[in-house]
Amino acid sequence: MKSLIKIVLVLSLFTGFYSCQNDDSSSATPDRPYGEVYLEDIEEIEDFLHTHYATIDSEYNVTFTQIPEGGSQQSVWDMPELVKDYEVELHDISYKVYYLNLREGSGENITRVDSSFVSYKGFSFAKTTVDAVDTYTQTVFDSKQNPIWLSLDEVIRGWAEVIPKFRTGTFNPIPNIDGTIDFNDNFGTGVMFLPSGLAYFSTGTLTIPSYSPLVFSFKLHNLRRRDHDRDGILSMHEYGPNFVDDAIDTDGDERPDYIDVDDDADGVLTKTERSFTYLDGTETKTGYYPFNGALVDDPSTPYDDTKGIPSCSNDFTTATRLRRHLDPTCRN
């Protein structure tokens, strides 16, 4: 099975080729309208939630089973303590996303520009009707029982929306003899139900039909903070509240700050603007202010660790200050 990240990369290449075909061939089938497909997807997802019950084992593995005719099992839809939903604005549509919050987790919050260490299983489902009897078939297209790293800004949009609603767990940092890591049982775990517009939409594979809503169960074990532009400021501080669509772009050059080495386009690199010099004994050295200063100064360092990136007026601590790397009138 291909991993989720490999599927994304392959589909990206295929989409580029397909777009070229659209330019040169009148026989290529154009994509269906997003709004039209979404109405079908959300109906299928809600129907699935109404007609299936969930079995959750002690390790938070989830199995969905169709409720038999006359069955008394509680449907997933009727589990308000677990079923959550919210809306995602994309393609001029308000997508409703349902997910099960089996456990939020007790570790760190993850953002849409971090890397996630996750295990997961993904499946599609199809309904057939014979003699007025509906039967659902679930097809698993990818499964990773051993956790792998996935960068949330490089996978399908639905993942980048749902995973940040959970927290990591804790783990023993000392590997076992075989190199594996023991994770405790307080990681975030859930299930997401994604309309195709937040997944692969018109791009199908041998195992994922075109225009197919998808279901992923997942466990968020760990995270890795990223610094995409290597300016020393974590991307989580630079991307803004809402993924790429509303990412912070201070200088308006269509490169969000988290991938822009000169955030305010003043000709001075962001990394340079967060630098300072200090004396270490008789030697002059270069240091770098963190985005936020430490709560307590470390007496072993020859500078004040509580200072974050300052404003042009040397305000180091006010939360709402305009840090100098975002102020084009300020020169380092």
PyMOL commands that set and color helices and strands:
alter all, ss='L'
color gray80, all
select helices_A, chain A and resi 4-24+34-51+76-78+157-165+196-198+235-237+257-259+270-273+324-326
alter helices_A, ss='H'
color red, helices_A
select strands_A, chain A and resi 52-56+62-66+83-90+93-103+115-130+133-151+188-194+214-224+275-280+283-288
alter strands_A, ss='S'
color yellow, strands_A
deselect
rebuild
show_as cartoon
